[in-house]
Amino acid sequence: MEDGAAAANFRINYNDGTTSDFPIIAKQDIFDWFTPQRSPGLMEKELEPENIGWIGQNYNGSGRGLVKPIWINPYPEKEIATIDFISGLIRCAPFVVGITIE
């Protein structure tokens, strides 16, 4: 995947009809989950610790890694109605494991 390209976009849809976009940037927000040991940034500690979701091994002992981008709602007074996950149409396949709210 091309460094700096938008791999995906979260579109936050508020109850009042407005939206806010949260782009997920290749090799900044997400990395190759199949080989985290070969993903510059993920293993070189360029990510803040709170952005590393999990690094470990699968049942065969192969490295795997998940990141967790963090979005700060610019409109905390607005109620979120839905969230759309939109592909950036680049050479990667981002996926969502979960979303949490604090």
C-alpha positions as CSV (number, residue, x, y, z in Angstrom):
1,M,0.0,0.0,0.0
2,E,1.2,3.5,-0.8
3,D,2.5,5.4,2.2
4,G,0.3,8.4,3.0
5,A,-2.6,7.4,0.9
6,A,-6.1,7.2,2.4
7,A,-6.7,3.5,3.0
8,A,-10.2,4.1,4.4
9,N,-12.4,6.8,5.9
10,F,-14.7,6.7,8.8
11,R,-17.7,9.0,8.1
12,I,-19.4,10.0,11.3
13,N,-23.0,10.8,10.8
14,Y,-24.6,13.0,13.4
15,N,-28.4,13.0,14.2
16,D,-28.6,16.6,12.9
17,G,-27.6,15.5,9.4
18,T,-24.0,16.8,9.6
19,T,-20.9,14.6,9.1
20,S,-17.3,14.4,10.2
21,D,-14.6,12.4,8.4
22,F,-11.8,10.5,10.0
23,P,-9.3,9.3,7.3
24,I,-7.2,6.2,8.0
25,I,-3.8,6.8,6.4
26,A,-1.6,3.9,5.0
27,K,1.6,3.3,6.9
28,Q,0.7,6.0,9.5
29,D,-2.5,4.7,11.0
30,I,-2.5,1.1,9.6
31,F,0.2,-1.4,8.7
32,D,0.5,-4.9,7.3
33,W,-1.2,-7.0,10.0
34,F,0.3,-10.2,8.6
35,T,3.9,-9.2,9.1
36,P,4.1,-6.6,11.8
37,Q,7.8,-7.3,12.2
38,R,8.3,-6.0,8.6
39,S,6.0,-3.0,9.0
40,P,8.1,0.2,9.5
41,G,6.4,2.3,12.1
42,L,4.6,-0.5,13.9
43,M,7.6,-2.3,15.3
44,E,9.9,0.7,15.3
45,K,7.7,2.3,18.0
46,E,6.7,5.2,15.7
47,L,3.2,4.6,16.9
48,E,2.2,5.8,20.4
49,P,1.6,2.9,22.8
50,E,-2.2,3.7,22.9
51,N,-2.4,3.2,19.2
52,I,-1.1,-0.4,19.3
53,G,-4.1,-2.7,19.6
54,W,-2.2,-6.0,19.7
55,I,1.0,-7.6,18.5
56,G,1.4,-11.3,18.8
57,Q,1.5,-14.6,17.0
58,N,-1.1,-16.8,15.3
59,Y,-1.3,-20.5,16.0
60,N,1.6,-21.2,13.6
61,G,3.9,-18.7,15.4
62,S,3.7,-16.1,12.6
63,G,3.6,-12.5,13.6
64,R,0.4,-10.5,13.5
65,G,-0.5,-7.0,14.6
66,L,-3.5,-4.7,15.0
67,V,-3.5,-0.9,15.4
68,K,-6.2,1.2,17.0
69,P,-6.5,4.7,15.5
70,I,-8.0,7.2,17.9
71,W,-10.5,9.8,16.8
72,I,-11.4,12.8,19.0
73,N,-15.0,14.0,18.2
74,P,-14.8,17.6,17.2
75,Y,-18.5,18.0,18.1
76,P,-19.0,16.2,21.4
77,E,-22.3,17.9,22.0
78,K,-23.8,16.2,18.9
79,E,-25.2,12.7,19.0
80,I,-23.7,10.2,16.6
81,A,-26.3,8.4,14.6
82,T,-24.2,6.0,12.5
83,I,-20.7,5.4,11.3
84,D,-19.8,4.5,7.7
85,F,-16.5,2.7,6.9
86,I,-15.5,3.7,3.3
87,S,-12.7,2.1,1.3
88,G,-9.9,4.4,0.1
89,L,-9.7,2.1,-3.0
90,I,-5.9,1.6,-2.7
91,R,-4.0,-1.6,-2.7
92,C,-4.9,-2.8,0.8
93,A,-7.8,-4.3,2.6
94,P,-8.5,-2.5,5.9
95,F,-11.0,-4.0,8.3
96,V,-12.6,-3.1,11.6
97,V,-12.4,-5.4,14.6
98,G,-14.3,-3.1,16.9
99,I,-15.3,0.4,17.9
100,T,-15.4,1.7,21.4
101,I,-16.6,5.0,22.9
102,E,-15.3,6.8,26.0
